[in-house]
Amino acid sequence: MAEQQWYWCLTHERPEPEGSQDSAGEVLGPYPSEEAARNWEQTNEARNQAWEEEDKRWEGGSDQSDSDT
């Protein structure tokens, strides 16, 4: 049996279980647990920071190869 998925409701500002959530445009998720839905902002911030760091590494590698020519 699959575990229940959770969503963060942007309207009510609370986690809501699958089947009880608002329309797709009003929720974030799915998340694997109520706690994960509740902590969506920290997860999003960490993911964005990791992407920014990866972009900087990628851009730094690109700049080095351009300056060698």
N, C-alpha and C positions, 0 to 999 in steps of 0.2 A: 504494500500500500504506500503510495506517495505521501510525503509529508506535506502539511498545509503550507501554502505560500502566503506571504503578507505583503501589504502595500502601505505606503505612506500617503495619507489623504491630505492633499494641499488645501482643501476646503475646511476640513475639521481639525487639521494639524494634529493628527494622531494615527497610530498604526491601525489598519483594518484587515481582517482576514479575507482570504480569497472568497469571493461570492458575496461579500458584504461591502466591498469597496465601491466608490463612486465610479463614474465613467472613466475611460482610459485617459482622457485629457486632464483629469483632476487628481491623478495618483502617480506616484513613483514606484517602481518595482517591476517585477516581484522580487521579494527578499525571502531568504530561507527560514527566517524566524521573526517573531514580533520584535525582539531586541535589535536585530539587523535593520528592520524597517525604522525603528525608533532612532537609530544611529546613522541614518542615511547621509546626513550632512558631513559627518566625520569621514565616512567611507568615500564620499564624493571628493572631499578636499584632499585626502591622501592620494586618490587616483589622479586627480588633476596635477598635484605636485610631482608625482612620479612621471607623468607625461611631459611636464615642463622640463624636468631634469633630463629626460631622454631627448627632447627636442634640442636642448642646449648642447648635449654631447654630439648629437647628429650634426647640428649646424657648425659646431666647432671643428668637426672632422672635415666638413665640406669646405669651410673657410681655409683650412690649412692646405688642402689640395689645390684650391684656386690660386693661392699666393705663390705656389711653387712653379707655376707656368709663366 
